[in-house]
């Protein structure tokens, strides 16, 4: 049995909806102590999927973190998934879970095998799109190192003060009337491959 403990969000299919702390305590007590033989007790609770803020139902046992306090006091231990949007409440609940060594079930772990596969494929597509975007925005060396070619821009005075990004920079000058240009030659800091940024405006003479 999976318990969905929430004041307003309806329980997903396959869950039993408990709206208050005392409702959840009742269900856990009832279905964790089922006697099916002379000396056999059967615990039917599989998962507690729990919110933090009980809203209008807080008058019936407090906020849902009180369930974790009760589990701790009574020595019970169930897998727990937190679906609260209250970040402070989530951290407080996680402290109780971690202190007792209970298992916190992440959202991914709740998915069916097919749903997990679809989620992984979606993540793969998103990552590949981000990689392509980065490779478009930045200069990519054959070794795979990415760097911003715009950061290679520097003038002679700056070049005398420091080595130009990323590791070494040289100038190959041309003059056209009153304007001076340079091809900036620089090297990948990982593999040392030579790159050229063509015809960069340097100064007006």
KAURGI-V874303 format. One record per residue. N is the residue number from 1. PSI is psi in radians with two decimals (* if undefined). OMEGA is omega in whole degrees, -180 to 180 (none if undefined). NEAR is the number of other ideal C-beta (glycine too) atoms within 8 Angstrom. Layout:
# KAURGI-V874303
N,PSI,OMEGA,NEAR
N,PSI,OMEGA,NEAR
This chain:
# KAURGI-V874303
1,2.30,177,8
2,2.22,180,10
3,2.24,174,15
4,1.96,-173,12
5,1.79,-172,12
6,2.59,-178,12
7,-0.55,-174,11
8,-0.56,-177,4
9,2.15,-178,8
10,2.64,-179,4
11,2.41,173,9
12,2.89,179,6
13,2.35,179,4
14,0.02,-180,4
15,2.68,172,10
16,2.23,-174,9
17,2.11,172,8
18,2.19,-175,10
19,-0.28,-179,9
20,2.88,178,11
21,-0.78,-178,15
22,-0.59,174,8
23,-0.79,-179,10
24,-0.73,178,15
25,-0.73,180,11
26,-0.83,-178,8
27,-0.73,180,13
28,-0.78,-179,15
29,-0.73,-176,8
30,-0.78,-171,8
31,0.04,174,11
32,-0.04,-177,10
33,0.70,178,8
34,2.18,179,10
35,2.10,-179,7
36,0.15,178,6
37,3.10,-178,5
38,-0.71,-177,3
39,0.40,-174,3
40,2.16,174,7
41,2.43,-175,7
42,2.20,179,7
43,2.02,-176,8
44,-0.06,-176,8
45,2.08,-180,12
46,-0.66,-171,7
47,2.46,169,11
48,1.99,178,14
49,1.88,-159,12
50,2.42,172,16
51,3.13,176,12
52,-0.92,-175,13
53,2.16,-177,11
54,-0.10,176,15
55,-2.25,-178,7
56,-0.30,-178,6
57,0.08,179,11
58,-0.38,179,10
59,-0.24,-179,4
60,0.99,174,9
61,-0.06,179,11
62,-2.98,176,7
63,2.87,-169,10
64,-0.25,175,14
65,-0.38,179,12
66,-0.42,175,10
67,-0.72,179,14
68,-0.66,176,13
69,-0.73,-180,9
70,-0.70,176,11
71,-0.72,180,13
72,-0.75,-178,10
73,-0.60,-175,6
74,0.01,177,6
75,0.39,178,5
76,2.72,-176,8
77,1.98,179,6
78,2.65,171,11
79,2.41,-175,10
80,2.31,171,15
81,2.24,180,13
82,2.15,178,11
83,0.37,-180,8
84,2.59,174,12
85,0.13,180,3
86,1.80,-173,8
87,-0.66,179,6
88,-0.75,178,6
89,-0.70,179,12
90,-0.78,180,11
91,-0.68,178,8
92,-0.69,179,10
93,-0.69,180,15
94,-0.58,178,10
95,-0.70,179,8
96,-0.75,180,12
97,-0.83,-178,12
98,-0.65,-179,8
99,-0.59,-177,7
100,-0.07,-179,9
101,0.42,178,4
102,2.83,179,11
103,2.16,171,6
104,2.14,-179,10
105,2.14,177,9
106,2.82,-177,7
107,-0.69,-179,6
108,-0.66,-177,7
109,-0.39,-178,6
110,-0.22,-175,7
111,2.69,173,9
112,2.85,179,5
113,-0.73,180,6
114,-0.69,178,6
115,-0.66,177,8
116,-0.74,-180,10
117,-0.78,179,8
118,-0.70,179,8
119,-0.73,179,10
120,-0.70,178,8
121,-0.68,178,8
122,-0.77,178,8
123,-0.70,179,8
124,-0.80,180,8
125,-0.72,-180,8
126,-0.72,179,8
127,-0.73,179,8
128,-0.66,178,8
129,-0.69,179,8
130,-0.66,178,8
131,-0.78,179,8
132,-0.68,179,8
133,-0.76,179,8
134,-0.74,-179,9
135,-0.46,176,9
136,-0.68,-176,6
137,-0.51,-173,6
138,2.80,176,10
139,2.27,-179,8
140,2.15,176,7
141,2.84,179,13
142,-0.45,-180,5
143,-0.13,179,8
144,-0.13,-180,6
145,2.35,178,10
146,2.39,174,9
147,2.72,-177,12
148,1.97,-176,9
149,-0.44,179,9
150,-0.45,180,5
151,-0.11,179,8
152,-0.29,179,14
153,2.21,173,7
154,2.75,178,9
155,3.09,-176,7
156,-0.73,-178,8
157,-0.75,179,6
158,-0.64,-178,9
159,-0.53,178,11
160,-0.38,-179,5
161,-0.53,-175,5
162,2.82,173,5
163,2.37,-174,5
164,2.63,177,11
165,2.46,1,10
166,-0.50,180,9
167,-0.60,-178,8
168,2.45,-176,7
169,2.40,177,12
170,2.77,179,7
171,2.39,173,11
172,1.77,-166,7
173,2.59,169,8
174,2.56,177,9
175,2.31,177,8
176,1.69,-178,6
177,-2.12,-178,4
178,0.13,-175,4
179,2.36,179,9
180,2.38,178,12
181,2.89,176,12
182,2.47,165,11
183,2.08,-179,12
184,2.10,180,14
185,2.17,-179,11
186,2.92,-170,15
187,2.47,178,11
188,2.27,-178,13
189,-0.18,-179,6
190,-0.94,-175,7
191,-0.17,178,8
192,0.10,-179,6
193,2.44,-179,9
194,2.33,175,7
195,2.67,-179,11
196,2.24,171,8
197,1.95,-167,10
198,2.46,165,5
199,1.11,180,7
200,2.28,178,10
201,2.28,-176,7
202,-0.97,-174,10
203,2.75,171,7
204,2.18,-174,5
205,*,none,6
